[in-house]
């Protein structure tokens, strides 16, 4: 799990790329959970939080670019 400071230095395109990766990872974890093959169920929570964190940073960068 990365923190906000780890993501802050990334560009908008890199943040969107990471968001896509996290969404794909969440889908895989949910599939594993449905088939009872998940090794760490708490990983879902951490990935969901990463997705929310990335969405927030993307929104902040997008609005700051519009204002400039």
C-alpha positions in Angstrom: 0.0 0.0 0.0 1.4 3.3 -1.0 0.8 6.6 0.8 -0.3 9.9 -0.6 3.3 11.2 -0.6 4.4 8.3 -2.8 1.7 9.1 -5.4 2.1 12.9 -5.2 5.2 13.1 -7.4 3.5 11.3 -10.3 2.0 13.0 -13.3 -1.7 12.8 -14.2 -1.2 10.2 -16.8 0.9 8.0 -14.4 -1.8 8.3 -11.8 -4.5 7.2 -14.3 -2.3 4.3 -15.3 -1.9 3.2 -11.6 -5.6 3.6 -11.1 -6.3 1.2 -13.9 -3.8 -1.3 -12.4 -5.5 -1.1 -9.0 -9.0 -1.5 -10.4 -7.8 -4.6 -12.3 -6.2 -5.9 -9.1 -9.4 -5.4 -7.2 -11.4 -7.3 -9.8 -8.9 -10.2 -9.5 -9.1 -10.1 -5.7 -12.9 -10.2 -5.8 -12.8 -13.1 -8.1 -10.4 -14.9 -5.8 -12.7 -14.1 -2.9 -15.8 -15.5 -4.7 -14.0 -18.8 -5.4 -12.5 -18.9 -1.9 -8.9 -18.8 -3.1 -7.9 -15.5 -1.6 -4.8 -15.7 0.7 -5.2 -12.3 2.3 -8.7 -10.9 2.4 -7.5 -7.6 4.0 -5.8 -6.9 0.7 -9.1 -5.9 -0.8 -9.5 -3.1 1.8 -6.0 -1.7 1.0 -6.6 -1.8 -2.7 -9.9 0.0 -2.3 -8.2 2.7 -0.3 -5.5 3.0 -2.9 -8.2 3.5 -5.6 -9.9 6.2 -3.5 -6.5 7.9 -2.9 -5.7 7.9 -6.6 -9.1 9.2 -7.5 -8.7 12.1 -5.1 -5.2 13.0 -6.4 -6.5 12.7 -10.0 -9.4 15.0 -9.2 -7.1 17.5 -7.5 -4.6 17.6 -10.3 -7.4 17.9 -12.9 -9.0 20.8 -11.2 -5.7 22.6 -10.6 -4.9 22.3 -14.3 -8.3 23.8 -15.2 -7.8 26.8 -13.0 -4.3 27.5 -14.5 
